[in-house]
């Protein structure tokens, strides 16, 4: 056999092995979490807040963290959408393709996308101290909003950049102003909005470093924006640092709950993307 | 008239919203700098990054162990992840059949979506024991497993999906004609990938690696859980290390009583910010240019 065909064969084997390794990592992570999380997982974990002495092995569950994460995700997603839709609309309809401002803003959002959440967290915390605020649900929501805005804008912008120009022209020629054209644009970038939302929800629910100083931690479900809020990743983290084995087991169970939520979001994301790409022009 | 006015007002509002979001980057940079400025009055920048003496209570802030720790685990992560990511993405974009993609893309989705704290749990349950019981006994007498190597492995798995998705995107930008030309001259598929695709996309691949590095730099919770967090410069892969983000995460909130401590931690955040800023802008510019070239 010629050398190049042997090389081709070897390369193919290596590539298959690498791909297999990727799948192996996923299986290994899911299996490990499932195996250690399952025994400690019970209905109480997901439906009760920690009772007295929970972190020394007392009864209860992590409902406080589940609800806290939910509130933070909900709040930051709504805020993020409210901010990013107008920005994407402005960048793609009001500004021309070659505009300097559009270029700079895309670059800025790329940089924001790269800023680690710990930096957002530290920055927000020092501002909160300066303003005399305590760790609170509101603070957590604000930091996570900063975290998800670039995700929203980048993935919506991806779709909006491929808007057919004719479509906008058709709208203008019927006498619509640029603002009124938003109805047309929104319909067109709807799939982008859906995938962006799922992406950012996934990122928001899993983030621990950003909410560590800003949302704080508590055993009760937050009742107002100024009350501290627990979050699932931090709850996993704190339970894991307990010396008691039974509490550590519950950390694994909480990690399992978090993983299940994220997996559901990821599957939904796939479904939404395939559903919308069916109807693509 | 009313509609036109509305349009104008909306334009103004959206403009200011866009401007405000952009200026956030500048604001964060400035805020971090101002907050970390006080420490420069007592120590020079060189002193801060070259000293390994970290004793906040006696006013000694040597960042070397933390910078060293971050560089170590990031380096290990990239060395481990790069070959796997490169091979997988060439496989995905040049060779594989549809059914392969049907399995690998969802797997990558899951890998990208798993929260970092879950990676940390996986690291503690699987990677740390493996390092301490299987790998370390061949090299050193005793190792806890909470080590630079464990951090690097966990981080490497975490940046895999990012690297692969960037690589696949870059390969997809290469025009079909180039491949067809190489194949019709008798090159095998692997030769085409190696000699044409890889060579053509090299700047883009480097940029993608830089993006992954800047992501790895800021990773906090997962590495904090498996690195051991001892503020000494690691001498071997089995020593503990203490990366910058872990330093901020572990000490923020308790630092208010010690003078200069907050400044020092803010400086750590500022370091991360600057690295991300430089790496991101330069690599984006390269990728942007590359995609332009192929269009």
HADDOCK unambig.tbl for C-alpha pairs under 7 A between the chains (distance, minus, plus):
assign (segid A and resid 8 and name CA) (segid B and resid 188 and name CA) 6.86 0.50 0.50
assign (segid A and resid 8 and name CA) (segid B and resid 190 and name CA) 5.48 0.50 0.50
assign (segid A and resid 11 and name CA) (segid B and resid 190 and name CA) 6.80 0.50 0.50
assign (segid A and resid 15 and name CA) (segid B and resid 87 and name CA) 4.86 0.50 0.50
assign (segid A and resid 15 and name CA) (segid B and resid 88 and name CA) 5.69 0.50 0.50
assign (segid A and resid 15 and name CA) (segid B and resid 91 and name CA) 5.77 0.50 0.50
assign (segid A and resid 18 and name CA) (segid B and resid 84 and name CA) 5.09 0.50 0.50
assign (segid A and resid 18 and name CA) (segid B and resid 87 and name CA) 6.16 0.50 0.50
assign (segid A and resid 18 and name CA) (segid B and resid 88 and name CA) 5.58 0.50 0.50
assign (segid A and resid 19 and name CA) (segid B and resid 88 and name CA) 5.02 0.50 0.50
assign (segid A and resid 23 and name CA) (segid B and resid 104 and name CA) 6.70 0.50 0.50
assign (segid A and resid 23 and name CA) (segid B and resid 107 and name CA) 5.99 0.50 0.50
assign (segid A and resid 26 and name CA) (segid B and resid 107 and name CA) 6.39 0.50 0.50
assign (segid A and resid 26 and name CA) (segid B and resid 111 and name CA) 6.16 0.50 0.50
assign (segid A and resid 29 and name CA) (segid B and resid 122 and name CA) 5.96 0.50 0.50
assign (segid A and resid 32 and name CA) (segid B and resid 122 and name CA) 6.61 0.50 0.50
assign (segid A and resid 33 and name CA) (segid B and resid 122 and name CA) 6.87 0.50 0.50
assign (segid A and resid 86 and name CA) (segid B and resid 14 and name CA) 5.90 0.50 0.50
assign (segid A and resid 87 and name CA) (segid B and resid 14 and name CA) 6.23 0.50 0.50
assign (segid A and resid 87 and name CA) (segid B and resid 17 and name CA) 6.71 0.50 0.50
assign (segid A and resid 87 and name CA) (segid B and resid 18 and name CA) 5.34 0.50 0.50
assign (segid A and resid 90 and name CA) (segid B and resid 14 and name CA) 6.18 0.50 0.50
assign (segid A and resid 105 and name CA) (segid B and resid 22 and name CA) 5.90 0.50 0.50
assign (segid A and resid 107 and name CA) (segid B and resid 281 and name CA) 6.79 0.50 0.50
assign (segid A and resid 108 and name CA) (segid B and resid 22 and name CA) 5.73 0.50 0.50
assign (segid A and resid 108 and name CA) (segid B and resid 25 and name CA) 6.80 0.50 0.50
assign (segid A and resid 111 and name CA) (segid B and resid 277 and name CA) 5.94 0.50 0.50
assign (segid A and resid 111 and name CA) (segid B and resid 280 and name CA) 5.83 0.50 0.50
assign (segid A and resid 111 and name CA) (segid B and resid 281 and name CA) 6.75 0.50 0.50
assign (segid A and resid 112 and name CA) (segid B and resid 25 and name CA) 6.58 0.50 0.50
assign (segid A and resid 114 and name CA) (segid B and resid 215 and name CA) 6.42 0.50 0.50
assign (segid A and resid 114 and name CA) (segid B and resid 276 and name CA) 6.27 0.50 0.50
assign (segid A and resid 114 and name CA) (segid B and resid 280 and name CA) 6.93 0.50 0.50
assign (segid A and resid 115 and name CA) (segid B and resid 273 and name CA) 6.37 0.50 0.50
assign (segid A and resid 115 and name CA) (segid B and resid 276 and name CA) 6.21 0.50 0.50
assign (segid A and resid 116 and name CA) (segid B and resid 218 and name CA) 4.73 0.50 0.50
assign (segid A and resid 116 and name CA) (segid B and resid 219 and name CA) 6.84 0.50 0.50
assign (segid A and resid 118 and name CA) (segid B and resid 220 and name CA) 6.93 0.50 0.50
assign (segid A and resid 118 and name CA) (segid B and resid 245 and name CA) 6.66 0.50 0.50
assign (segid A and resid 119 and name CA) (segid B and resid 269 and name CA) 5.45 0.50 0.50
assign (segid A and resid 123 and name CA) (segid B and resid 28 and name CA) 6.91 0.50 0.50
assign (segid A and resid 123 and name CA) (segid B and resid 32 and name CA) 6.78 0.50 0.50
assign (segid A and resid 177 and name CA) (segid B and resid 4 and name CA) 6.89 0.50 0.50
assign (segid A and resid 177 and name CA) (segid B and resid 7 and name CA) 6.53 0.50 0.50
assign (segid A and resid 178 and name CA) (segid B and resid 7 and name CA) 6.74 0.50 0.50
assign (segid A and resid 179 and name CA) (segid B and resid 7 and name CA) 5.28 0.50 0.50
assign (segid A and resid 202 and name CA) (segid B and resid 113 and name CA) 6.26 0.50 0.50
assign (segid A and resid 206 and name CA) (segid B and resid 115 and name CA) 4.39 0.50 0.50
assign (segid A and resid 206 and name CA) (segid B and resid 116 and name CA) 6.74 0.50 0.50
assign (segid A and resid 207 and name CA) (segid B and resid 115 and name CA) 6.74 0.50 0.50
assign (segid A and resid 208 and name CA) (segid B and resid 221 and name CA) 6.88 0.50 0.50
assign (segid A and resid 209 and name CA) (segid B and resid 220 and name CA) 6.42 0.50 0.50
assign (segid A and resid 209 and name CA) (segid B and resid 221 and name CA) 6.46 0.50 0.50
assign (segid A and resid 209 and name CA) (segid B and resid 249 and name CA) 6.92 0.50 0.50
assign (segid A and resid 213 and name CA) (segid B and resid 253 and name CA) 6.95 0.50 0.50
assign (segid A and resid 233 and name CA) (segid B and resid 117 and name CA) 5.89 0.50 0.50
assign (segid A and resid 255 and name CA) (segid B and resid 118 and name CA) 6.03 0.50 0.50
assign (segid A and resid 259 and name CA) (segid B and resid 114 and name CA) 6.64 0.50 0.50
assign (segid A and resid 262 and name CA) (segid B and resid 113 and name CA) 6.61 0.50 0.50
assign (segid A and resid 262 and name CA) (segid B and resid 114 and name CA) 6.70 0.50 0.50
assign (segid A and resid 263 and name CA) (segid B and resid 110 and name CA) 6.79 0.50 0.50
assign (segid A and resid 266 and name CA) (segid B and resid 109 and name CA) 6.91 0.50 0.50
assign (segid A and resid 266 and name CA) (segid B and resid 110 and name CA) 6.65 0.50 0.50
assign (segid A and resid 266 and name CA) (segid B and resid 113 and name CA) 6.97 0.50 0.50
